[in-house]
Amino acid sequence: MPQLLNKLPNPAPDGKCYITCSTLPAVIGPETLNQRPYTTIRGHVYNQQVDLLLPDEICELVSQRLNEQLKPLQYHRIFMGLKDILETEFYNHYIRQGNILLLSDGRIDVDDVYCLYDGKLYLFLKKDTYEKAGLVGKQAPFGGKKKERWVIELNLREPHMVHGRKAFNRLVWSFTNVFKEQKAWLFCDLHQESLDLSVTTSEPAVKGITLPTVMKTVIPILTRPQTPIKLASFSHAIPNKNDSEYTTAIFYDWTTSLYEWLALVTINADRLNITDSIDPLLSRYEPPTDDTITSTPGNHQTQGKISKISWRGFIPAEYISKIFSIVQGVVLRDQWFSITAHGFQNAPISWKGRQHSAVGGGMGGENLYTILRFAGGSDPGAVGGEGDGDDIMGGMGDTGDAEGKEVGSKFIMWEVIGGRDEFS
């Protein structure tokens, strides 16, 4: 098999996982939006699934606060062509004056796929479609040597992008004569007002769209555990710049094991059940421990109940940022929680507006992140303490010096990025 993979003309690069260990701000305010992990949350544009894990004893409180402070999210599934975006009512109301999120269906590696975010329309096209479009674009970084994929980026909020101007009329001609196909789109109004769920209509309309639309509402789903599970240890010394490569590698392995444990909790894996009696020949999995404890298979002592709150649908980054801020404000520092956001595999852009690709039926098309906020502790040299041993694993950049500032709890963030993404 390795010999066969090496002969593929354009093998997909391996995905990457960047690990960041730092400290949250002690006070939540507008200035925190320019710091990690908020920049990561708000920079991950298209999301389809959000999972919040937290101890069962604080689950009811967090769920109640979320219901009180977080309005239900409404989005639509609509059918239209590209030319419908430029229709006067839709264009002026949602793009020039408002702010929406749009994503068409299709596979990013073989089909023509479109998306719109913050007034910018992205067209990810096949070579033959691009040659007919009559619009200026550039080759996609994952298009291969034969220039199979092309990208056109259009800022629809520029001053000259109005009806009657030459540049706008060129778009109208191209969208009418070349892009004739009607596609299914996901549509979310980022300026939506409070929803009255008691009022229901069979065909809720989007302004400027004559075809029927399907409205959907994102409502959190609470999953409570029936039995306790094996817990991982959240205590581990953070290496500093003077430590050896071996110490850093040990810490990196521990964070990777911790990430695996969070994933198993999310899917309610049987391996975490305290009564699990699988043959060791098939699986010897045990949750990760700290650097001072040697774990013995079948003799795991730490156990507890973990609840999960999930959201499914077309979820913008701004909505996830609200979820994270509310939970961070509700959960006291002596408790932990984690939040995971999964992106759309076939979204043309993912991280901070950078191009995204899913090559070979999904290989290298990952885009998701997980943030684990630790419980506050008294050990300054361990994760969860209040030391200044912040470090970034994987070359994502520094988070800044927290010296002299009031700091909050420690957190670890995992960012999983496809091998062909521009952000990688």
Protein Blocks (a to p, Z undefined) as FASTA:
>chain_A
ZZmmmmpfbacdddddddddddddfbdcfklmmpcfklmmmmmmbacbdcddddfklmmm
mmmmmmmmmccdddddddddfklmmpmklmmmmmmmmccddddeddfklpccdddeehia
cddddfklmmmnopacdddfklojnopaccddddfkbfklcghiaklmmmmmmmmmmmmc
ccddddddfkbccddfkbccfbdcdehiabdcddddddddddddfbdcddddfbdcdddf
kbcfklmmmmmmmmmmmmmmmmmmmnopaklpmkbccdfkloccdcdddfkbccdehiaf
bgcdddddddedjddfklmmmmmmmmmmmmcckbccdddddddfklfbfeeoiacddeeh
igapaccdddddddddfbfkbghiacfkbccehinapebjaehiacdddddddddddfkb
mkZZ
